Amino acid sequence: MQEHSFSLAQPAPVLTPWRQKVALALGALGVLLLLITWAAGRAIAPIPVLLASFGLMSAGVWLFVREEYLKHPAGIRNNGTWFRSLTARGVWGWALGVLITGFYVCLYWFPQYLRGLVELFTPLSQALRARAADQWFVYGTLYTLAVLLMGIKFFFKYRHNAYQRIRTVSVVFFQLWFAWLLPGLLVRLQQPEIYFSYFWPLSYYQGTPMAYQGYQKSDLGLFYFFFGLAMFFIGTPVLTYFFGKRWYCSWVCGCGGLAETAGDPFRHLSDKSLRAWQVERWLIYSVLLFAVAMTVLLWVNVATGRSVLQQFSELFYKAYAFLIGAAFSGVVGVGFYPLLGSRVWCRFGCPMAAWLGIWQRKKSRFRITTNGGQCISCGNCSAYCEMGIDVRAYAQRGEDIVRASCVGCGICSAVCPRGVLRLEA
């Protein structure tokens, strides 16, 4: 008789049921229509193609949600995450990373190669903004669609947890209304294209003299300029004291919204090492200082009649826009989701997150409390912490988690099988 040996170190590969394969195929067809238009450089029958693309992607997501979550009891199931090519840095993960990175490169530096997509989205832009589309409208629409569709998936995946349901509705609402619909309607009304969910220094342009001069033409624009500064200097300390940085990073911010929805399948890829934590602390506060120094130099330049450091301050601004505003936050921050996890930008580069983190660490009532006696060291909390925090180490010692980097997403608590972790404020 032939002997068989089984090893827990090499489990059987995870097979995707055929209905889920159909769902993925529908979604892929919707994406394929966009890719064909992108590659062709021109749009044919924009309205039918756009409706077909959005419809196929929506149908694919809903069918996947129905098969993956609604036919099973509520609760977290992350079976096979490290064995799927897409979510374990396999060939599909690399392919997706290259595709997203390529899109961002074209978006920031070669917009002429997005001409086909711009033509495709022009009817939608005309309906919303009464003007032709540009690459930023294409980007904003695709960004919002990703948050909306993947937000539906996230909502039903974590439907057993009331905090996650409410939080998901919040990030979808802020992205759909404050970052897409409202700015478009303001453009239609001949007002500045204002994004009320983004403040300086995350939106680094908003605190500059150029922004102030541009907004002087509109009372609403001036209000937004000073509103953004008030949110930085007053709103952030007050709200962070009561709620921690989660009020913004996990409930309002579009960067966080994309990370929590479209980036959820990759949250376990974040580096949990001590070395990564050290790099994180040095890098994120360096970016904050960079943003502050750049803005101060620009204002000094204006105050001195452009007689002091004129060329240097302008060069400083261009360097920040290229290195941080485009390459770091966009190309790396989103393009590397399938390789480095979903919060690379939020963790290592976002100046707003750095400012929020300072207040959370020093002056906030928010913390994650632990009941170490109930911890069974399963490691779920650490594995799925997108900010690279070794939550299990805190839980085993029975220590409250008060970290500047924690965005209060609550997933560590949601995936804990023993109720060891609680978000407190």
C-alpha positions as CSV (number, residue, x, y, z in Angstrom):
1,M,0.0,0.0,0.0
2,Q,1.3,3.4,-0.9
3,E,1.8,5.7,2.0
4,H,0.7,9.3,1.9
5,S,2.1,12.1,4.0
6,F,0.3,15.4,4.8
7,S,1.9,18.6,5.9
8,L,0.2,21.5,7.5
9,A,3.1,23.7,6.1
10,Q,1.8,23.0,2.6
11,P,-2.0,23.2,2.6
12,A,-4.0,22.4,-0.5
13,P,-4.4,25.3,-2.9
14,V,-7.5,27.4,-2.5
15,L,-9.9,26.9,-5.4
16,T,-12.3,29.6,-6.4
17,P,-15.9,28.4,-6.9
18,W,-17.2,28.7,-10.4
19,R,-19.8,31.4,-9.5
20,Q,-17.0,33.6,-8.1
21,K,-15.0,33.0,-11.3
22,V,-18.0,34.3,-13.3
23,A,-18.2,37.3,-11.0
24,L,-14.5,38.0,-11.5
25,A,-14.8,37.5,-15.2
26,L,-17.7,40.1,-15.4
27,G,-15.6,42.6,-13.5
28,A,-12.6,41.9,-15.7
29,L,-14.7,42.5,-18.8
30,G,-15.7,45.9,-17.4
31,V,-12.1,46.8,-16.8
32,L,-11.1,45.4,-20.2
33,L,-13.4,47.9,-21.9
34,L,-11.5,50.7,-20.2
35,L,-8.1,49.2,-21.1
36,I,-9.1,48.9,-24.7
37,T,-10.2,52.5,-24.9
38,W,-6.9,53.5,-23.1
39,A,-4.8,51.5,-25.6
40,A,-6.7,52.7,-28.6
41,G,-6.3,56.4,-27.7
42,R,-9.9,57.2,-28.8
43,A,-13.4,56.4,-27.6
44,I,-16.0,54.7,-29.7
45,A,-19.6,55.1,-28.6
46,P,-18.6,56.6,-25.2
47,I,-22.0,56.5,-23.5
48,P,-22.8,52.8,-24.3
49,V,-19.2,51.7,-23.6
50,L,-19.0,53.6,-20.3
51,L,-22.4,52.3,-19.1
52,A,-21.4,48.7,-20.1
53,S,-18.1,49.0,-18.3
54,F,-19.6,50.4,-15.1
55,G,-22.4,47.9,-15.3
56,L,-20.2,44.9,-15.8
57,M,-18.0,45.9,-12.9
58,S,-20.9,46.5,-10.6
59,A,-22.5,43.2,-11.5
60,G,-19.2,41.4,-10.9
61,V,-18.8,42.9,-7.5
62,W,-22.4,42.2,-6.5
63,L,-22.2,38.5,-7.6
64,F,-18.9,38.1,-5.9
65,V,-20.3,39.5,-2.6
66,R,-23.4,37.3,-2.9
67,E,-21.4,34.2,-3.3
68,E,-18.5,35.0,-0.9
69,Y,-20.4,36.6,2.0
70,L,-24.2,36.5,1.8
71,K,-24.4,32.7,1.4
72,H,-22.4,32.2,4.6
73,P,-22.8,33.3,8.2
74,A,-21.5,36.7,9.1
75,G,-17.9,36.7,10.4
76,I,-14.3,37.1,9.2
77,R,-13.0,34.5,6.8
78,N,-9.5,35.2,5.4
79,N,-8.9,31.6,4.3
80,G,-6.1,31.3,1.7
81,T,-5.0,34.9,1.7
82,W,-1.4,34.0,1.6
83,F,-1.9,31.4,-1.1
84,R,-3.7,33.4,-3.7
85,S,-1.5,34.9,-6.4
86,L,-3.2,38.3,-6.2
87,T,-2.9,38.8,-2.4
88,A,0.4,37.0,-1.8
89,R,2.7,39.0,-4.1
90,G,2.3,36.4,-6.9
91,V,2.2,37.0,-10.6
92,W,-1.3,38.6,-10.5
93,G,-0.3,40.8,-7.7
94,W,2.7,42.1,-9.6
95,A,0.6,42.5,-12.8
96,L,-1.9,44.6,-11.0
97,G,0.8,46.7,-9.4
98,V,2.4,47.4,-12.7
99,L,-1.0,48.3,-14.3
100,I,-1.9,50.8,-11.5
101,T,1.6,52.2,-11.4
102,G,1.5,52.7,-15.2
103,F,-1.8,54.5,-14.9
104,Y,-0.4,56.9,-12.3
105,V,2.7,57.6,-14.4
106,C,0.5,58.5,-17.4
107,L,-1.8,60.5,-15.1
108,Y,0.9,62.7,-13.7
109,W,3.5,63.0,-16.5
110,F,2.1,61.7,-19.7
111,P,-1.6,62.7,-19.8
112,Q,-1.6,62.6,-23.6
113,Y,-1.7,58.8,-23.4
114,L,-5.0,59.0,-21.5
115,R,-6.8,60.7,-24.4
116,G,-9.0,57.8,-25.1
117,L,-10.2,57.6,-21.5
118,V,-10.7,61.4,-21.4
119,E,-13.0,61.1,-24.5
120,L,-14.8,58.2,-22.9
121,F,-15.6,60.1,-19.7
122,T,-16.5,63.4,-21.5
123,P,-20.3,62.7,-21.6
124,L,-20.4,62.1,-17.9
125,S,-18.3,65.2,-17.3
126,Q,-20.7,67.3,-19.5
127,A,-23.7,66.0,-17.5
128,L,-22.1,66.8,-14.1
129,R,-19.8,69.8,-14.7
130,A,-21.0,71.2,-18.1
131,R,-17.5,70.9,-19.5
132,A,-15.3,68.4,-21.2
133,A,-13.4,65.8,-19.1
134,D,-9.7,66.0,-18.4
135,Q,-7.4,63.4,-16.9
136,W,-8.2,64.5,-13.4
137,F,-11.9,64.0,-13.9
138,V,-11.2,60.5,-15.2
139,Y,-9.0,59.8,-12.2
140,G,-11.6,61.2,-9.7
141,T,-14.4,59.2,-11.3
142,L,-12.4,55.9,-11.3
143,Y,-11.2,56.6,-7.8
144,T,-14.8,57.1,-6.6
145,L,-16.1,54.1,-8.4
146,A,-13.4,51.9,-6.7
147,V,-14.3,53.2,-3.3
148,L,-18.0,52.7,-3.9
149,L,-17.9,49.2,-5.4
150,M,-15.2,47.9,-3.1
151,G,-16.9,49.6,-0.2
152,I,-19.9,47.5,-0.9
153,K,-17.7,44.4,-0.7
154,F,-16.1,45.7,2.5
155,F,-19.5,46.4,4.1
156,F,-20.8,42.9,3.6
157,K,-17.5,41.3,4.5
158,Y,-17.5,43.0,7.9
159,R,-21.3,43.2,8.3
160,H,-21.1,41.5,11.7
161,N,-19.4,44.6,13.1
162,A,-21.5,47.7,13.5
163,Y,-18.4,50.0,13.7
164,Q,-17.1,48.7,10.3
165,R,-20.5,49.2,8.7
166,I,-20.9,52.8,9.9
167,R,-17.2,53.6,9.0
168,T,-17.6,52.2,5.5
169,V,-20.8,54.3,4.9
170,S,-18.9,57.3,6.1
171,V,-15.8,57.0,3.8
172,V,-18.0,56.2,0.8
173,F,-20.2,59.2,1.5
174,F,-17.3,61.6,1.9
175,Q,-15.7,60.4,-1.3
176,L,-18.9,60.3,-3.3
177,W,-20.3,63.7,-2.2
178,F,-17.4,65.9,-1.0
179,A,-14.7,64.6,-3.4
180,W,-16.7,64.0,-6.5
181,L,-20.3,65.3,-6.8
182,L,-19.9,68.6,-4.9
183,P,-16.7,69.7,-6.7
184,G,-18.3,68.9,-10.0
185,L,-21.5,70.8,-9.2
186,L,-19.4,73.8,-8.0
187,V,-17.6,73.8,-11.4
188,R,-20.9,73.8,-13.1
189,L,-21.9,76.9,-11.1
190,Q,-18.7,78.7,-12.1
191,Q,-17.2,78.3,-8.6
192,P,-13.8,77.0,-7.6
193,E,-13.4,73.2,-7.7
194,I,-13.3,72.7,-3.9
195,Y,-12.6,69.5,-2.1
196,F,-13.8,70.0,1.5
197,S,-12.5,66.7,2.7
198,Y,-8.9,67.6,2.0
199,F,-6.9,70.1,4.0
200,W,-3.4,71.5,4.1
201,P,-0.8,70.0,4.3
202,L,-2.2,66.8,2.7
203,S,-3.5,69.1,-0.1
204,Y,-0.2,70.9,-0.1
205,Y,-1.3,73.6,-2.6
206,Q,-4.2,74.8,-0.4
207,G,-1.9,76.6,2.1
208,T,0.2,78.4,-0.5
209,P,0.0,82.0,-1.7
210,M,-1.0,80.8,-5.2
211,A,-4.1,79.2,-3.6
212,Y,-4.9,82.3,-1.7
213,Q,-4.6,84.5,-4.8
214,G,-6.7,82.1,-6.9
215,Y,-9.5,81.9,-4.3
216,Q,-9.8,85.7,-3.9
217,K,-12.1,85.7,-6.9
218,S,-14.8,83.8,-4.9
219,D,-16.2,84.2,-1.4
220,L,-16.6,80.5,-1.2
221,G,-13.0,80.0,-2.2
222,L,-11.7,82.3,0.5
223,F,-13.9,80.6,3.0
224,Y,-12.4,77.2,2.0
225,F,-8.9,78.6,2.2
226,F,-9.3,79.7,5.8
227,F,-11.5,76.7,6.7
228,G,-8.6,74.4,5.7
229,L,-6.2,76.3,7.9
230,A,-8.6,76.3,10.8
231,M,-9.1,72.6,10.4
232,F,-5.3,72.1,10.6
233,F,-4.6,74.4,13.6
234,I,-7.9,74.1,15.6
235,G,-10.1,71.3,14.2
236,T,-7.4,68.6,14.2
237,P,-6.2,69.1,17.8
238,V,-9.8,69.2,19.2
239,L,-11.3,66.3,17.1
240,T,-8.2,64.2,17.7
241,Y,-8.4,64.7,21.4
242,F,-11.9,63.2,21.5
243,F,-11.7,60.6,18.7
244,G,-8.1,60.0,17.8
245,K,-6.9,60.3,14.2
246,R,-9.5,57.9,13.1
247,W,-12.0,60.8,12.7
248,Y,-10.1,61.8,9.6
249,C,-7.9,58.9,8.5
250,S,-10.6,56.2,8.7
251,W,-13.8,58.2,8.4
252,V,-13.2,61.1,6.0
253,C,-10.0,61.1,4.0
254,G,-10.2,59.8,0.5
255,C,-6.7,58.3,0.7
256,G,-7.8,56.3,3.7
257,G,-11.1,55.5,2.0
258,L,-9.4,53.9,-1.0
259,A,-7.0,52.0,1.3
260,E,-9.9,50.6,3.4
261,T,-12.0,49.5,0.5
262,A,-10.0,48.7,-2.6
263,G,-6.9,48.1,-0.5
264,D,-8.5,45.7,2.0
265,P,-7.4,42.5,0.3
266,F,-3.7,43.7,0.7
267,R,-3.7,45.0,4.3
268,H,-1.8,42.0,5.6
269,L,1.2,42.8,3.3
270,S,2.3,45.7,5.6
271,D,5.8,45.3,7.1
272,K,5.6,44.6,10.8
273,S,9.3,44.7,11.5
274,L,11.0,47.1,14.0
275,R,13.1,48.4,11.2
276,A,10.0,49.4,9.2
277,W,8.7,51.3,12.3
278,Q,12.0,53.2,12.6
279,V,11.9,54.2,8.9
280,E,8.3,55.2,9.3
281,R,8.9,57.6,12.1
282,W,11.8,59.3,10.4
283,L,10.2,59.5,7.0
284,I,6.7,60.7,7.8
285,Y,7.8,63.5,10.1
286,S,10.5,64.5,7.5
287,V,7.7,64.9,4.9
288,L,5.7,67.0,7.3
289,L,8.7,69.3,7.9
290,F,9.3,69.4,4.1
291,A,5.7,70.6,3.6
292,V,5.8,73.2,6.3
293,A,9.2,74.5,5.1
294,M,8.0,74.7,1.5
295,T,4.9,76.6,2.4
296,V,6.8,79.0,4.7
297,L,9.3,79.8,2.0
298,L,6.6,80.6,-0.5
299,W,4.9,83.0,1.9
300,V,8.3,84.6,2.8
301,N,8.9,85.0,-0.9
302,V,5.6,86.9,-1.3
303,A,6.1,89.0,1.9
304,T,9.5,90.2,0.7
305,G,8.3,91.2,-2.8
306,R,9.8,88.1,-4.3
307,S,13.3,89.5,-3.5
308,V,14.4,86.7,-1.2
309,L,14.8,83.1,-2.2
310,Q,12.5,83.4,-5.2
311,Q,13.9,80.7,-7.4
312,F,14.8,78.5,-4.4
313,S,11.2,78.6,-3.0
314,E,9.7,77.8,-6.3
315,L,12.1,75.0,-6.9
316,F,11.3,73.7,-3.4
317,Y,7.6,73.7,-4.3
318,K,8.2,71.8,-7.6
319,A,10.4,69.3,-5.9
320,Y,7.7,68.6,-3.3
321,A,5.0,68.3,-6.0
322,F,7.0,65.8,-7.9
323,L,8.5,63.7,-5.1
324,I,5.7,63.7,-2.6
325,G,2.6,64.9,-4.3
326,A,2.9,62.6,-7.3
327,A,5.6,59.9,-7.0
328,F,5.1,59.0,-3.3
329,S,1.4,59.6,-2.7
330,G,0.2,58.3,-6.1
331,V,2.7,56.0,-7.9
332,V,4.0,54.3,-4.8
333,G,1.1,55.0,-2.4
334,V,-1.5,53.3,-4.6
335,G,0.4,51.5,-7.3
336,F,2.2,49.4,-4.7
337,Y,-0.9,48.2,-2.9
338,P,-0.4,44.6,-4.1
339,L,3.2,44.6,-3.0
340,L,3.6,46.7,0.1
341,G,0.1,46.8,1.6
342,S,-2.7,49.4,1.4
343,R,-1.4,52.2,3.7
344,V,2.1,52.9,2.4
345,W,1.4,56.5,1.9
346,C,-0.6,56.9,5.1
347,R,2.1,55.2,7.1
348,F,5.3,56.6,5.6
349,G,4.5,59.8,3.8
350,C,1.2,61.6,4.6
351,P,2.0,64.9,6.4
352,M,-1.6,65.2,7.6
353,A,-1.3,61.7,9.2
354,A,1.9,62.9,10.9
355,W,0.2,65.9,12.4
356,L,-2.7,63.9,13.5
357,G,-0.4,61.3,15.0
358,I,1.5,63.9,17.1
359,W,-1.8,64.9,18.8
360,Q,-3.0,61.3,19.1
361,R,0.2,60.2,20.8
362,K,0.4,63.1,23.2
363,K,-3.1,64.6,23.7
364,S,-5.9,62.1,22.9
365,R,-8.3,60.0,24.9
366,F,-8.4,57.4,22.1
367,R,-6.6,54.1,22.6
368,I,-7.1,50.4,22.0
369,T,-7.5,48.6,25.3
370,T,-6.4,45.0,25.7
371,N,-7.4,42.0,27.8
372,G,-4.2,40.0,27.8
373,G,-5.6,37.2,29.8
374,Q,-8.0,36.2,27.0
375,C,-5.3,36.4,24.2
376,I,-4.6,33.1,22.5
377,S,-1.7,34.5,20.4
378,C,-3.4,33.6,17.1
379,G,-1.8,36.7,15.4
380,N,-4.9,37.8,13.5
381,C,-4.7,41.3,14.9
382,S,-1.0,41.8,13.8
383,A,-1.4,40.1,10.5
384,Y,-4.3,42.4,9.4
385,C,-3.0,45.7,10.9
386,E,-2.5,47.8,7.7
387,M,-0.2,50.2,9.7
388,G,2.3,47.6,10.5
389,I,1.7,47.5,14.3
390,D,2.5,44.3,16.1
391,V,-0.9,44.4,18.0
392,R,-0.4,40.9,19.4
393,A,2.7,42.0,21.3
394,Y,0.7,44.7,23.1
395,A,-2.2,42.3,23.8
396,Q,0.1,39.6,25.3
397,R,1.6,42.2,27.7
398,G,-1.9,43.5,28.5
399,E,-0.8,47.0,27.4
400,D,-3.1,49.6,25.8
401,I,-2.2,50.5,22.3
402,V,-1.4,54.2,21.9
403,R,0.6,54.6,18.7
404,A,0.9,57.7,16.5
405,S,0.5,55.6,13.4
406,C,-2.8,53.8,14.4
407,V,-5.7,55.0,12.3
408,G,-8.3,53.4,14.4
409,C,-9.7,51.3,11.6
410,G,-10.7,48.7,14.2
411,I,-9.9,45.7,12.0
412,C,-7.7,44.2,14.7
413,S,-10.7,44.1,17.0
414,A,-13.0,42.8,14.3
415,V,-10.8,39.8,13.5
416,C,-10.0,38.9,17.1
417,P,-11.8,35.6,18.0
418,R,-11.8,36.3,21.7
419,G,-12.8,40.0,22.0
420,V,-9.4,40.9,23.5
421,L,-9.3,44.4,21.8
422,R,-11.6,47.3,22.3
423,L,-11.5,50.8,20.7
424,E,-11.9,53.3,23.6
425,A,-12.2,57.1,23.7
